[in-house]
Amino acid sequence: MSEDLEKARNLTQIIYFLYAASLIIGVTAIVAIIMNYIKRDEVAGTWLESHFRWQMRTFWFSILWTVVGIITSFIGVGIIMLIVAGIWAIYRIVKGMLNFYDNKPMYQNA
């Protein structure tokens, strides 16, 4: 494996850890998404590019569903939405990490 690809692989792993840590310490997700945007050119054209896309989509859709959940929490459905969004984010982080450790790209349309 080339040195550049190894660095990109390590970076992708760190970003997954930051997203996982954000489930407890929310601010680490902000650090992770910033890293995704700053470093995405370095993974372009590699199998890691799909992981960056997966991570970024997980972040933005989590934000979307969290905001919608908070806004609608006063009518009760928002609480359910927040719980489902949390479970969905955990699934995405775990699924991404499993594929990462198996050296597999993520789905191209996810």
N, C-alpha and C positions, 0 to 999 in steps of 0.2 A: 504494500500500500504506500502511495506517495506521501511525503511529509505534509503537503497541503491538504490532502484528503484526510489524513489522520488528525490534523488540527481542526478541520471542519467537523469531523466526527466527534471529537472531544467537546467542541462548542455546542453541537446539537444535544449531546448528553447533558451538559450543564444547563442548557435552556429547559430541557425536560425536567430536571431537578428543580429549577426555579418555579416552573408551573406547578409541580407537585407541592412544593413548599407553600405556594400561594393559597392552597386550600386551608392552611392554618394561618399564614402570614400573608395577607392579600397583596401587599406592596411588591412582593417578588415577581408577580405577574407583570407589573409595569416594567420592571427591569428586563424581564424576559422578552416582552414584545419590542422594546427598544433594541435589544440585541438582535432580534429577528430582522428588523428593518435595516439596521446598520450592516449586518453581516450577510444578508441574503445573496448579494452578488458573489460572495465567496463560495457558495454552494450551488450556484447556477450550473445546470448541466450535469449534476451528479445525482445519485439516488437520494442524497440528503435534501435536495431541493423539495421533494414531496413532503418530507418531515417538517420543513420550515413552513410550507403552505398549511399543513395539518395543524401545526402549533398556532399559527396566526389566525386561522379560521376558528380554532377552539377558543382563543382569547376573545375575538370580536363577537362571536355568537354567544359566548358566556356573558359578556357585557350586555348585549342586547336583551337576552332573556332575564338577566338580573334586573335591569332597569324596568322592563315590562312587569316583572313580578313585583317589584317594589311599588310601582304605580298602581297596580291592581290588587295589592294586598288588602286594601281596605274593604274589598268586596269578598274576600276569602280565597278566590281563585289564585291570587298572587302567591300565597303561601305554598300552595301545591306547585305552582310554576317554579318557585325558587328551589324547592326540594328536587324536582325533576331536573332543573338546570344544573344543580350541584352533582347529582348522580351522573348526568350526561357528561359533565366536565371530567369527572373521575374516570369514566369509561374511556373518553378520548385520550386522556393522559396515559392510562394503563395500556390501551391498544397501541398507541404510538410508541411507547417504550418497548413493548414486546416486539413489535416489528423492527424497531431500531436495533435491539440486541440480536435479532435474527438476521441482521443486514438486509432487510427487505424494505423496499420503498412503500410509502403509503399509497392508498388509492389515488389515482390521478384526478378524480372528480369529487373528492371529499374535502 
